[in-house]
C-alpha cells in the first residue's frame, strides 16, 4: 500500500509522478498495489495513472486552504486531517497490506503509527525548513505553533518508522539525524523516470522556446523569473517565447501576469495545467527548461525535461544541485538573496548563446544512465522484502 495525503491521481506534482512510476513498476512485477489518499474536491481533474492500481480516496475533500491566519482555514485543516487519519486507519485494517509506504512523516504516516504497523516513509523534501522562510517573510505569526506541531509529529512517526527513504542524500541525512534512534534506517533512492514515452513524438524543437512547468506558487520562484526576464528583455539577441505551464492560486497568477505587460522582446504565456501527451509535446518543443525555485528537494520535472532533451537552468537548491551538470545546464546562485534576480538574469541571457542541441543530447544520456525507473523499483522491492521479514 502506498499512502499519499494529497488526492491521487488528481494533484499533479513530484509525489504524483513518483507514485505513478512506482506503482506501475510494482504491478509489472506481479504486486497488488493500493493507493490510499484523501478525497478530491470537485474542481480537481482526474489525471492518468496505472489502471491496475486499486484506489482509495477517503476522508473530507481536499481543498486549497486559506491564506494567513484565517480561523476557518485552521478549523477545516484540523477536521480534514483528522478525517483522513480516521478513515485511513479503517481502510488499512480492511486491506491488511503486507507493506505500507507513506509519502511523508507527518499526517500521512500517522495512521500507520497509531496502528503499530511497520512502514517505510519516502520523503520528497525537507518542507518545514523551506516553508518556514516563506511564512516568516509574509509576517505569519503562527509559524512557531504550526512548526512545533508538525515537528513533533515528524518525530513521533519517525520513531515508529522502519526506514526513511530520502529522494536525495540531503533529505536522508537530515532525517537520519532528526532523532537519536538506532531503530531507524535511512537510505537514498533517487526519483526516477521512464524515458520511453518521450520517444513517441517527433516534435520540432524551437531554439527560442523556454519553459517552466510545475505548481505556480511562491516557493517556485516565478516572481524571480519574471523580474529577471524584465532585466534582459532589451538585451536578448532574438525574440523569446517563455511558456509557464501549471496551476495555482488565481489571484497569485494574475499578479504575475500583471508584471509581464511591458515586455517587448520576450513573450510570456501562462498556459494553465498541461497533462499527458500535451505535456510531453510541450517539453519536446522547448529548448531550455527553467526551474527557479526558492527551495527544491529534488525536482522530478528536471528529469522530464532531460528526457525531452532540454538544456536546464535551475536554482542552486539541494535537488537541482545533485542533478545538473555543466554538460547540459547551469545552476543559479541563490545564497545572496539580494542578488538572486541578477544572477538568474545573467544565466538566462547567457543561455541564448548555448548549443542547446548538444546539451539536450547530454541531458538525455544522463537521465537514461542514472535515473532508470527499473533500477529504482528494484531497490524499493529489496527494501520491502526486508520490512516484510519483521
C-alpha positions as CSV (number, residue, x, y, z in Angstrom):
1,X,0.0,0.0,0.0
2,X,1.2,3.5,-1.0
3,X,-0.2,6.4,1.1
4,X,-0.2,10.0,-0.1
5,X,-2.1,12.8,1.7
6,X,-2.8,14.8,-1.4
7,X,-5.6,13.4,-3.6
8,X,-4.2,10.9,-6.0
9,X,-4.4,10.9,-9.0
10,X,-5.7,14.4,-9.0
11,X,-2.9,16.5,-7.6
12,X,-0.1,17.0,-10.1
13,X,3.5,17.2,-8.8
14,X,6.5,15.2,-7.9
15,X,4.6,13.0,-5.5
16,X,2.1,12.1,-8.2
17,X,4.8,11.3,-10.7
18,X,6.6,9.1,-8.1
19,X,3.5,7.1,-7.3
20,X,2.7,6.5,-10.9
21,X,6.3,5.3,-11.6
22,X,6.5,3.1,-8.5
23,X,3.0,1.6,-8.8
24,X,3.5,0.8,-12.5
25,X,6.8,-0.9,-11.8
26,X,5.4,-2.9,-8.9
27,X,2.4,-4.0,-10.9
28,X,4.6,-5.1,-13.8
29,X,6.4,-7.3,-11.3
30,X,3.2,-9.0,-10.0
31,X,2.4,-6.9,-7.0
32,X,-1.1,-5.8,-6.0
33,X,-0.9,-2.1,-5.4
34,X,-3.3,0.0,-3.4
35,X,-3.0,3.8,-3.2
36,X,-4.7,5.5,-0.2
37,X,-5.1,9.2,-0.3
38,X,-7.6,12.0,0.5
39,X,-10.7,12.7,-1.5
40,X,-10.5,15.3,-4.3
41,X,-12.7,18.5,-4.3
42,X,-14.9,18.9,-7.4
43,X,-12.5,21.2,-9.2
44,X,-9.8,18.6,-9.4
45,X,-9.1,16.9,-12.8
46,X,-8.6,13.2,-12.9
47,X,-5.0,12.5,-14.2
48,X,-3.6,9.5,-15.9
49,X,-2.4,6.6,-13.7
50,X,-1.8,2.9,-14.0
51,X,-5.2,1.4,-14.3
52,X,-4.4,-1.7,-12.3
53,X,-3.9,0.4,-9.2
54,X,-6.7,0.0,-6.6
55,X,-7.6,3.5,-5.5
56,X,-9.0,4.5,-2.1
57,X,-9.9,8.2,-1.7
58,X,-11.0,8.7,1.9
59,X,-12.0,11.4,4.4
60,X,-13.0,15.0,3.8
61,X,-12.5,16.5,0.3
62,X,-9.1,18.2,-0.2
63,X,-9.3,21.9,-1.0
64,X,-6.8,24.7,-1.2
65,X,-6.6,26.1,2.3
66,X,-7.0,29.8,3.2
67,X,-4.1,32.2,3.4
68,X,-2.8,33.9,6.5
69,X,-4.4,33.5,10.0
70,X,-7.9,32.8,8.9
71,X,-9.7,30.9,11.7
72,X,-11.8,28.9,9.2
73,X,-8.7,27.6,7.4
74,X,-7.3,26.2,10.7
75,X,-10.6,24.6,11.7
76,X,-11.1,23.0,8.3
77,X,-7.5,21.8,8.3
78,X,-7.9,20.1,11.6
79,X,-11.1,18.3,10.6
80,X,-9.6,17.4,7.2
81,X,-6.5,15.8,8.7
82,X,-8.5,14.1,11.5
83,X,-11.0,12.6,8.9
84,X,-8.1,11.3,6.8
85,X,-6.4,9.6,9.7
86,X,-9.6,8.1,11.0
87,X,-10.7,6.8,7.5
88,X,-7.2,5.6,6.6
89,X,-6.9,3.5,9.8
90,X,-10.1,1.8,9.0
91,X,-9.1,1.1,5.4
92,X,-5.6,-0.2,6.4
93,X,-7.3,-2.7,8.7
94,X,-9.7,-3.7,6.0
95,X,-7.0,-4.3,3.3
96,X,-4.3,-5.6,5.7
97,X,-1.4,-4.8,3.3
98,X,1.9,-6.6,3.5
99,X,3.9,-3.4,3.1
100,X,3.0,0.2,3.7
101,X,5.0,3.0,2.1
102,X,3.9,6.5,3.1
103,X,5.0,9.7,1.3
104,X,5.8,11.9,4.3
105,X,6.4,11.8,8.1
106,X,3.5,14.0,9.1
107,X,-0.2,13.2,8.9
108,X,0.3,10.7,6.1
109,X,2.2,8.3,8.3
110,X,0.1,8.8,11.5
111,X,-2.4,6.0,10.7
112,X,0.5,3.5,10.5
113,X,2.0,4.7,13.8
114,X,-1.3,4.6,15.6
115,X,-2.0,1.0,14.3
116,X,1.5,-0.1,15.2
117,X,2.1,-1.3,11.6
118,X,5.7,-1.3,10.3
119,X,6.0,1.2,7.4
120,X,8.5,2.8,5.1
121,X,8.4,6.6,4.6
122,X,9.6,8.1,1.3
123,X,10.5,11.7,2.0
124,X,10.3,14.1,-1.0
125,X,11.9,17.1,0.8
126,X,12.6,19.0,4.0
127,X,9.5,21.1,3.5
128,X,9.2,22.6,7.0
129,X,12.6,24.3,6.6
130,X,11.6,25.9,3.2
131,X,8.1,26.9,4.1
132,X,9.3,28.5,7.4
133,X,11.3,31.0,5.4
134,X,8.3,31.9,3.3
135,X,5.9,32.2,6.2
136,X,8.2,34.4,8.2
137,X,8.7,36.7,5.2
138,X,4.9,37.0,5.0
139,X,4.7,38.0,8.6
140,X,2.9,34.9,9.6
141,X,2.6,34.9,13.4
142,X,1.5,31.3,13.6
143,X,4.8,29.8,12.2
144,X,6.1,28.7,15.6
145,X,2.8,27.0,16.5
146,X,2.4,25.0,13.3
147,X,6.1,24.4,13.0
148,X,6.3,22.9,16.5
149,X,3.3,20.7,16.0
150,X,4.4,19.2,12.7
151,X,8.0,18.9,14.0
152,X,6.6,16.9,16.9
153,X,4.5,14.8,14.6
154,X,7.5,14.1,12.4
155,X,9.5,12.9,15.4
156,X,6.5,10.8,16.6
157,X,6.2,9.0,13.3
158,X,10.0,8.7,12.7
159,X,10.4,6.7,15.9
160,X,7.8,4.2,14.6
161,X,9.1,4.1,11.0
162,X,11.2,1.2,9.9
163,X,13.2,3.0,7.1
164,X,13.3,6.6,5.8
165,X,13.9,6.8,2.1
166,X,15.3,10.2,1.0
167,X,15.0,11.2,-2.6
168,X,18.5,12.6,-2.3
169,X,21.3,12.4,0.3
170,X,20.5,15.7,1.9
171,X,17.0,14.6,2.8
172,X,18.1,11.1,4.0
173,X,20.9,12.7,6.2
174,X,18.6,15.3,7.7
175,X,16.0,12.8,8.9
176,X,18.5,10.2,10.0
177,X,19.9,12.7,12.5
178,X,16.5,14.1,13.4
179,X,16.1,11.8,16.4
180,X,18.6,9.7,18.3
181,X,17.2,6.3,17.5
182,X,19.1,3.2,16.5
183,X,15.9,1.7,15.1
184,X,15.5,4.0,12.2
185,X,17.4,3.2,9.0
186,X,18.0,5.9,6.3
187,X,18.7,5.2,2.7
188,X,18.7,7.1,-0.6
189,X,16.6,6.0,-3.6
190,X,16.6,8.9,-6.1
191,X,13.5,9.7,-8.0
192,X,13.4,8.2,-11.5
193,X,11.6,8.3,-14.8
194,X,10.6,6.1,-17.7
195,X,12.0,7.9,-20.8
196,X,10.2,5.7,-23.4
197,X,7.1,7.9,-23.7
198,X,9.3,10.8,-24.9
199,X,10.4,8.7,-27.9
200,X,6.9,8.6,-29.3
201,X,6.6,12.1,-30.7
202,X,8.7,13.7,-33.4
203,X,8.4,17.4,-32.4
204,X,10.5,20.2,-33.8
205,X,12.5,21.8,-31.0
206,X,12.4,25.6,-31.2
207,X,15.6,27.4,-30.2
208,X,13.8,30.5,-28.8
209,X,11.3,28.5,-26.8
210,X,11.8,28.4,-23.0
211,X,9.6,26.5,-20.4
212,X,8.6,26.4,-16.8
213,X,6.2,23.6,-15.8
214,X,5.0,23.0,-12.3
215,X,2.9,24.3,-9.5
216,X,2.6,28.1,-9.7
217,X,3.2,29.1,-6.1
218,X,5.6,31.4,-4.3
219,X,8.1,28.7,-3.4
220,X,8.7,28.0,-7.2
221,X,10.2,31.4,-7.7
222,X,8.2,32.6,-10.7
223,X,8.3,36.1,-9.4
224,X,12.1,35.9,-9.5
225,X,11.9,34.6,-13.1
226,X,9.7,37.4,-14.4
227,X,11.9,40.1,-12.8
228,X,14.9,38.5,-14.4
229,X,13.3,38.4,-17.8
230,X,12.4,42.1,-17.5
231,X,16.1,42.9,-16.9
232,X,17.2,41.1,-20.1
233,X,14.2,42.0,-22.3
234,X,16.1,44.6,-24.3
235,X,19.4,42.6,-24.4
236,X,18.3,39.2,-25.9
237,X,19.6,38.6,-29.4
238,X,16.3,37.2,-30.7
239,X,12.6,37.1,-29.7
240,X,12.0,34.6,-26.9
241,X,8.8,32.7,-26.2
242,X,8.6,31.7,-22.5
243,X,5.8,29.4,-21.6
244,X,4.7,28.9,-17.9
245,X,2.5,25.8,-17.5
246,X,0.8,24.8,-14.3
247,X,-2.0,25.7,-11.9
248,X,-2.1,27.7,-8.7
249,X,-4.0,30.4,-6.8
250,X,-5.8,32.6,-9.3
251,X,-5.0,35.8,-7.6
252,X,-1.3,35.0,-7.4
253,X,-1.2,34.0,-11.1
254,X,-2.9,37.3,-12.0
255,X,-0.4,39.2,-10.0
256,X,2.3,37.6,-12.0
257,X,0.6,38.3,-15.3
258,X,0.3,41.9,-14.4
259,X,4.1,42.1,-14.2
260,X,4.6,41.0,-17.8
261,X,2.8,43.7,-19.8
262,X,5.8,45.9,-20.5
263,X,8.0,43.3,-22.2
264,X,8.9,43.8,-25.9
265,X,11.2,41.0,-27.0
266,X,10.1,38.3,-24.6
267,X,6.6,36.9,-24.7
268,X,5.4,35.2,-21.5
269,X,2.4,32.8,-21.9
270,X,0.5,31.3,-19.0
271,X,-0.8,28.1,-20.3
272,X,-2.6,26.6,-17.3
273,X,-2.1,23.0,-16.4
274,X,-0.9,20.7,-19.1
275,X,-1.1,16.9,-18.9
276,X,-0.3,13.6,-20.7
277,X,0.8,13.8,-24.3
278,X,0.3,17.6,-24.4
279,X,2.9,17.9,-21.7
280,X,5.4,15.7,-23.5
281,X,4.9,17.7,-26.7
282,X,5.4,20.9,-24.8
283,X,8.7,19.7,-23.3
284,X,9.9,18.4,-26.7
285,X,9.2,21.7,-28.5
286,X,11.2,23.6,-25.9
287,X,15.0,24.1,-25.9
288,X,15.6,25.4,-22.3
289,X,13.7,24.4,-19.2
290,X,13.9,26.8,-16.2
291,X,13.2,25.9,-12.5
292,X,13.8,29.0,-10.4
293,X,12.5,27.5,-7.1
294,X,13.4,29.1,-3.7
295,X,13.8,25.6,-2.4
296,X,13.6,22.2,-4.2
297,X,14.5,18.9,-2.7
298,X,14.6,17.0,-6.0
299,X,12.6,18.4,-8.9
300,X,11.4,15.3,-10.9
301,X,10.3,17.8,-13.5
302,X,14.0,18.2,-14.4
303,X,14.1,14.5,-15.3
304,X,11.1,15.1,-17.6
305,X,12.9,18.0,-19.3
306,X,16.1,15.9,-19.6
307,X,14.1,13.1,-21.2
308,X,12.9,15.6,-23.8
309,X,16.5,16.8,-24.5
310,X,16.1,20.2,-22.9
311,X,19.0,22.2,-21.6
312,X,18.5,23.2,-17.9
313,X,18.6,26.3,-15.7
314,X,17.7,25.9,-12.0
315,X,18.4,27.4,-8.6
316,X,21.3,26.0,-6.6
317,X,18.9,24.2,-4.3
318,X,19.7,20.8,-2.9
319,X,17.7,18.9,-5.5
320,X,18.9,20.5,-8.7
321,X,22.4,20.7,-7.3
322,X,22.5,16.9,-7.3
323,X,21.1,16.6,-10.8
324,X,22.5,19.3,-13.1
325,X,25.9,19.1,-14.7
326,X,27.8,21.7,-16.8
327,X,27.4,19.5,-19.9
328,X,23.6,20.2,-20.0
329,X,22.8,23.0,-17.7
330,X,23.7,25.7,-15.2
331,X,22.8,26.4,-11.6
332,X,21.9,29.9,-10.4
333,X,23.5,31.0,-7.1
334,X,20.7,31.9,-4.6
335,X,22.8,32.2,-1.5
336,X,22.7,36.0,-1.5
337,X,19.0,36.9,-1.6
338,X,19.7,40.4,-2.8
339,X,21.5,39.1,-5.9
340,X,19.1,36.2,-6.8
341,X,17.3,38.0,-9.6
342,X,20.6,39.4,-11.1
343,X,22.2,36.0,-11.0
344,X,19.2,34.4,-12.7
345,X,19.1,37.2,-15.3
346,X,22.8,36.7,-16.1
347,X,22.3,32.9,-16.7
348,X,19.2,33.4,-18.8
349,X,21.0,35.8,-21.0
350,X,24.0,33.5,-21.3
351,X,21.7,30.6,-22.3
352,X,20.8,32.4,-25.5
353,X,24.3,31.5,-26.7
354,X,24.2,27.9,-25.7
355,X,24.4,24.9,-28.1
356,X,21.1,23.5,-26.8
357,X,21.1,20.6,-29.3
358,X,24.4,19.3,-27.9
359,X,23.3,20.0,-24.3
360,X,20.0,18.3,-24.8
361,X,21.7,15.1,-26.1
362,X,23.9,15.1,-23.0
363,X,20.9,15.6,-20.7
364,X,19.1,12.6,-22.3
365,X,22.1,10.4,-21.9
366,X,22.4,11.3,-18.2
367,X,18.8,10.6,-17.4
368,X,18.9,7.2,-19.2
369,X,22.0,6.1,-17.4
370,X,21.4,7.4,-13.9
371,X,17.6,7.7,-13.3
372,X,16.2,4.5,-14.7
373,X,12.8,3.7,-13.2
374,X,13.5,-0.1,-13.4
375,X,16.5,0.4,-11.0
376,X,14.5,2.4,-8.6
377,X,11.6,-0.1,-8.4
378,X,14.1,-2.9,-7.8
379,X,15.6,-1.0,-4.9
380,X,12.1,-0.5,-3.4
381,X,11.3,-4.2,-3.7
382,X,14.5,-5.1,-2.0
383,X,13.6,-2.7,0.9
384,X,10.0,-4.1,1.1
385,X,11.3,-7.6,1.4
386,X,13.4,-6.6,4.4
387,X,10.5,-5.0,6.1
388,X,8.2,-7.9,5.4
389,X,10.6,-10.2,7.3
390,X,9.9,-8.3,10.6
